[in-house]
Amino acid sequence: MIRYAIPVAIVALCTASLAAQKTTPVHPGKGGSPHVRTAWTIDGANISIEYGRPSLKGRTIGKDVVPYGTIWRSGADEATTIKTDKALKFGNLSVPAGTYTLFTMPGEKEWQLVISKQTGQWGTEYTEGQDLGRVPMRLGQTKAPVEQVTWSIDDTTQGATLRLEWGSTSASTTFTVGGQS
C-alpha cells in the first residue's frame, strides 16, 4: 500500500498544476481575431489576461506587423488587460492588486512590457502618461511556430514568468506575488 503513495502524490501535484490555468472564449472579435480570458492561480494570486488573438498569416514581426520601437496592444481589437487580486512585482515595478492594460514595445534584441493604469480603451489608444511602468522582456525562440498571439504564465519556484508568444518570438519577464523582489 505504501509503495503507491508517492506515485499518487505525484499525479495529484501534476493535476493541480494543470488545473491552475483555464482559458475561456470571450467573443469572436470584430476583425476575426478570437478573444479569450486565461486565468491562473500563482502563489495564491488569481491572475487573468483578456486579449484578442490575431493570426500571423505569414507576416513577419518587426517588418509586416508590430513594427520595432512602437507601442503595440499585444493582441487585437480591445486593449489587452491583466487583472490580479494580489500585488505583483516585475523587477523594480510594484503593481498593486487591480486591473491594468498591457502593451509591449517590441525591439530586435529586447522588448518592453508596458503596464498602463488606463483601462477600457480600444487597443490602439495609448497614453504614455497613464503608464504605471515598464519592464524589460527577454527575447527567445518558441519551440514551434505560434500562429495566434498567446499570453501565458509559467509558475516557477521563485515566482512566475509572464510570456507572450507569436510566430517564432517569445518575449518574457519574471514576477513575484505580494510585491516581494
C-alpha positions in Angstrom: 0.0 0.0 0.0 2.8 2.5 0.9 4.6 2.0 -2.4 1.7 3.6 -4.2 1.6 6.7 -2.0 4.4 8.5 -3.9 3.1 8.0 -7.4 -0.4 9.0 -6.3 1.1 12.2 -4.7 3.0 13.0 -7.9 -0.2 12.6 -10.0 -2.1 14.8 -7.6 0.6 17.5 -7.9 0.7 17.3 -11.7 -3.1 17.5 -11.9 -3.2 20.6 -9.6 -0.6 22.3 -11.8 -2.5 21.6 -15.0 -5.8 22.8 -13.4 -4.1 26.1 -12.4 -4.7 27.6 -16.0 -8.1 28.0 -17.5 -8.9 29.6 -20.9 -12.4 30.7 -21.7 -13.6 32.2 -25.1 -14.9 35.7 -24.6 -16.2 36.6 -28.1 -15.2 36.0 -31.8 -13.7 39.5 -32.3 -14.8 42.3 -34.6 -11.9 41.8 -37.0 -12.0 38.0 -36.9 -9.5 37.5 -34.1 -11.0 35.4 -31.3 -10.9 36.9 -27.8 -10.1 34.8 -24.7 -9.6 35.2 -21.0 -6.9 33.0 -19.5 -6.7 32.7 -15.7 -4.1 31.3 -13.4 -3.6 30.9 -9.7 0.0 31.7 -8.9 1.3 31.7 -5.3 -2.3 32.4 -4.0 -2.9 35.2 -6.5 -5.8 35.0 -9.0 -4.5 36.5 -12.3 -6.3 36.7 -15.6 -5.4 38.2 -19.0 -8.1 39.0 -21.5 -6.9 39.6 -25.1 -7.6 39.2 -28.8 -5.6 36.5 -30.7 -4.7 37.8 -34.1 -3.1 35.3 -36.6 0.3 35.9 -38.1 -0.8 34.8 -41.6 2.8 34.7 -43.0 3.7 38.2 -41.8 7.0 39.0 -40.1 7.1 40.6 -36.7 9.0 43.9 -36.8 8.5 44.2 -40.6 5.0 43.5 -41.8 3.3 43.6 -38.3 4.2 45.1 -34.9 7.0 47.5 -36.0 10.0 47.6 -33.8 10.2 50.6 -31.5 6.4 51.3 -31.5 3.8 50.6 -28.8 1.7 47.5 -29.6 -1.6 46.5 -28.0 -0.2 42.9 -27.7 -3.4 41.4 -29.1 -6.2 42.5 -31.3 -9.2 44.9 -31.0 -9.8 46.0 -27.4 -6.8 46.6 -25.2 -5.2 43.6 -23.5 -6.0 43.6 -19.8 -4.5 41.9 -16.8 -6.4 41.5 -13.5 -4.8 40.5 -10.2 -6.3 40.2 -6.7 -2.8 40.5 -5.1 0.1 42.8 -5.6 2.7 41.7 -8.2 6.3 42.8 -8.6 8.0 42.9 -12.0 11.7 43.7 -11.3 11.6 47.1 -9.6 8.0 47.8 -10.7 5.3 47.2 -8.0 1.8 46.5 -9.4 -1.0 46.8 -6.8 -4.0 44.5 -7.0 -6.3 45.7 -9.7 -6.9 45.9 -13.5 -4.3 47.2 -15.9 -3.8 47.3 -19.6 -0.8 45.5 -21.1 1.1 47.0 -24.0 4.5 45.9 -25.4 7.2 47.8 -27.2 9.0 45.2 -29.5 12.6 45.6 -30.4 15.1 43.4 -32.3 17.0 42.4 -29.2 14.6 43.2 -26.3 11.0 44.0 -25.7 9.5 46.2 -23.1 6.3 45.3 -21.1 4.3 48.4 -20.6 1.7 48.3 -17.7 -0.9 51.1 -18.0 -3.3 52.3 -15.4 -5.8 53.3 -18.2 -8.4 50.6 -18.9 -11.4 50.1 -21.0 -10.0 51.7 -24.2 -9.6 50.4 -27.7 -6.2 48.7 -28.1 -4.7 51.4 -30.3 -5.5 54.1 -27.7 -2.3 54.6 -25.7 -1.5 57.4 -23.4 2.1 57.4 -22.1 1.2 59.5 -19.1 -1.0 56.6 -17.8 2.0 54.2 -17.6 2.3 52.5 -14.2 5.7 51.5 -15.5 7.8 49.5 -18.0 10.0 46.4 -17.5 12.3 44.7 -20.0 11.3 41.4 -21.6 13.8 38.8 -22.6 13.6 37.5 -26.2 13.8 33.9 -27.1 12.5 31.5 -29.7 9.4 29.4 -29.4 9.6 25.6 -29.6 7.3 25.6 -32.6 5.7 28.5 -34.6 2.8 30.1 -32.8 0.2 31.3 -35.3 -2.1 33.2 -32.9 -0.9 35.6 -30.2 -0.7 33.6 -26.9 -0.2 35.0 -23.4 0.8 32.6 -20.7 2.2 32.5 -17.2 4.5 29.7 -16.0 4.7 29.1 -12.3 8.3 28.8 -11.0 9.9 28.1 -7.7 10.8 31.9 -7.4 7.5 33.4 -8.6 6.4 33.2 -12.2 7.2 34.1 -15.8 4.8 36.1 -17.9 5.2 35.1 -21.6 3.9 36.5 -24.9 4.5 34.2 -28.0 3.8 34.9 -31.7 5.4 33.4 -34.7 8.8 32.2 -33.5 9.2 35.1 -31.0 8.9 34.5 -27.2 9.1 37.6 -25.0 9.1 37.0 -21.3 9.6 38.7 -17.9 9.6 37.3 -14.4 7.5 38.5 -11.4 6.6 37.6 -7.9 3.4 37.8 -5.9 3.0 40.1 -3.0 5.4 42.8 -4.1 8.5 41.0 -2.9 11.6 41.2 -5.0 
